[in-house]
Amino acid sequence: MFSIECEGIRKRYLKEVLFKDFNFTFEQGNSYAILGYNSSGKSTLLKIVAGILTPTKGSIQFSEGEPHTEISFCSPELYLLEDYTVKELIDFHYQFRQPKISIKEQIKEAALQPFLNKKYSTLSSGLKNKVKLALALFSDTPALLLDEPCTNFDDSNTKWYQEMIKKYCLNQLLIVASNQTSEYNFCKEEIHLQDFK
């Protein structure tokens, strides 16, 4: 089973310490919510756990493989190729990932058929987020890390997200950084960043 072990993690920006002495092991099959007020460091911690950022102090150990092969990641700050159509983005993504279900099934589940030939740059902010999130949700990796996954979503897309998590993602190591209950209400464990200040 895949796991991510955090040992003595600390992150400082300029003179501000976002968090310190973060010791935790995330394990596949469990779901975790990283909680805290705005600008408390939720996204930063998630990126450190994902191997995207380096901590000021401490270490991250992955039980197997490398972050870029074992982790699917989605964030409002994640950018996709604007000049690609939705279909081209999907095809490009799965040159590097194995899908959980067929691409045809993914398109149906995410209701993306009307947008396949549209350039990503022309999509609404909510639809852009849905494309990014669908690629992460439907990628067959041991770990799925999500930063504010329902950004720019209406109620129907938030419901879609919750349904896809329950249908396809609960056997993964699942970490959600959020302060919106609707984004993490399925998580079994909560990590409150104020405990590591």
C-alpha positions in Angstrom: 0.0 0.0 0.0 1.3 3.4 -1.0 2.0 5.9 1.8 3.6 9.3 2.3 5.5 10.0 5.5 6.1 13.6 6.7 8.8 14.0 9.2 9.4 17.3 11.0 8.0 19.4 8.2 8.4 23.2 8.6 7.7 25.9 6.0 8.6 29.5 6.4 8.0 32.4 4.0 10.2 35.4 4.7 9.7 35.8 8.5 6.4 34.0 8.8 6.3 30.3 9.8 3.3 28.8 8.1 3.6 25.5 10.1 6.2 23.5 11.9 6.8 20.1 13.5 4.4 18.4 11.1 4.8 14.7 11.6 2.2 12.6 9.8 1.9 9.4 7.7 -0.8 9.4 4.9 -1.8 5.9 3.9 -3.6 4.6 0.8 -7.3 3.7 1.5 -7.7 6.6 3.9 -9.0 10.1 3.2 -7.7 13.3 4.9 -8.8 16.9 5.0 -6.2 19.6 5.5 -8.2 22.5 7.2 -7.4 26.1 8.1 -8.4 29.7 7.4 -7.5 31.5 4.2 -3.7 31.9 3.7 -3.0 29.5 6.6 -0.8 27.3 4.4 -3.2 24.5 3.3 -2.2 24.7 -0.3 1.5 25.0 0.6 1.4 21.8 2.8 -0.5 19.9 0.1 2.2 20.9 -2.5 5.0 19.8 -0.1 3.2 16.4 0.5 2.9 16.1 -3.3 6.6 16.7 -3.8 6.0 20.0 -5.7 7.4 22.3 -3.1 10.4 21.7 -0.8 9.9 22.2 3.0 12.2 24.7 4.8 13.0 21.8 7.2 12.0 18.2 7.4 11.6 15.4 4.9 9.0 13.5 2.8 9.3 9.8 2.1 7.2 8.0 -0.5 6.8 4.3 0.1 7.4 3.6 -3.6 7.9 5.3 -6.9 8.2 9.0 -7.5 5.6 11.7 -6.9 5.1 12.4 -10.6 4.1 8.7 -11.2 2.2 7.9 -8.0 0.2 11.1 -7.4 -2.6 12.8 -9.2 -2.9 16.5 -8.3 -5.4 19.3 -9.0 -5.3 22.9 -7.9 -6.8 26.2 -9.0 -3.2 27.2 -9.8 -2.7 24.3 -12.2 -2.6 25.4 -15.8 -3.4 23.3 -18.8 -2.4 24.0 -22.4 -4.7 26.8 -23.5 -4.4 26.2 -27.2 -5.4 22.5 -27.0 -9.0 21.3 -27.4 -10.6 19.4 -24.5 -10.2 16.2 -26.5 -6.5 16.9 -27.2 -5.9 17.6 -23.5 -7.5 14.3 -22.6 -5.4 12.4 -25.2 -2.2 14.2 -24.1 -2.8 13.5 -20.4 -3.2 9.8 -20.9 0.1 9.4 -22.7 1.5 9.7 -19.1 -1.3 8.2 -17.0 -3.4 5.1 -16.9 -7.1 5.7 -16.8 -9.5 4.2 -14.3 -12.2 3.9 -16.9 -12.2 4.3 -20.7 -11.9 7.8 -22.1 -15.4 7.3 -23.6 -16.8 6.6 -20.1 -14.9 9.6 -18.6 -16.4 12.0 -21.2 -19.9 10.6 -20.4 -19.4 10.8 -16.6 -18.1 14.4 -16.8 -20.7 15.4 -19.5 -17.8 16.8 -21.6 -19.1 15.7 -25.0 -20.4 19.1 -26.1 -17.0 20.7 -25.4 -14.5 18.2 -26.9 -13.6 20.3 -29.9 -13.5 23.6 -28.0 -10.2 25.1 -27.1 -9.5 25.0 -23.4 -8.9 28.8 -23.5 -12.5 29.4 -24.5 -14.1 27.6 -21.6 -15.7 29.2 -18.6 -13.8 29.1 -15.3 -16.1 26.4 -13.9 -15.7 24.2 -17.0 -11.9 24.6 -17.0 -11.9 23.4 -13.4 -14.1 20.5 -14.3 -11.7 19.4 -17.1 -8.7 19.6 -14.7 -10.5 17.8 -11.9 -11.8 15.1 -14.2 -8.3 14.3 -15.4 -7.2 13.9 -11.8 -10.2 11.9 -10.6 -10.1 9.4 -13.5 -6.3 8.8 -13.4 -5.3 5.5 -11.9 -2.7 6.5 -9.3 -2.3 5.4 -5.7 -2.7 8.9 -4.4 -5.1 11.8 -5.3 -4.3 15.3 -3.9 -6.9 18.0 -4.4 -6.6 21.7 -3.5 -10.0 23.5 -3.3 -11.4 21.1 -5.9 -14.8 22.8 -6.4 -13.4 26.3 -7.2 -15.8 28.1 -9.5 -18.3 25.2 -9.3 -22.1 25.6 -9.0 -24.1 23.2 -6.9 -24.6 20.7 -9.6 -20.9 20.4 -10.4 -20.1 20.1 -6.6 -22.6 17.2 -6.4 -20.9 15.7 -9.5 -17.5 15.9 -7.7 -18.9 14.2 -4.6 -20.4 11.4 -6.6 -17.2 10.8 -8.6 -15.1 10.7 -5.4 -17.4 8.0 -3.9 -17.6 6.0 -7.1 -14.0 6.0 -8.2 -11.6 7.4 -5.6 -12.1 5.9 -2.1 -9.5 3.2 -2.5 -6.8 5.8 -3.1 -4.8 7.8 -0.7 -7.0 10.9 -0.8 -6.0 14.4 0.6 -8.2 17.5 0.2 -7.0 21.0 1.2 -10.1 23.1 1.8 -12.2 25.2 4.1 -15.5 24.3 2.3 -17.3 21.3 4.0 -18.8 20.2 0.6 -15.3 19.5 -0.7 -14.2 17.2 2.1 -17.2 15.9 4.0 -16.3 12.3 3.0 -12.8 12.5 4.6 -12.2 10.2 7.6 -9.5 12.3 9.2 -9.1 16.1 9.7 -5.8 17.9 10.0 -6.1 21.4 11.5 -3.1 23.6 10.6 -3.5 25.7 13.7 -2.2 22.7 15.6 1.1 23.1 13.9 1.8 26.8 14.2 
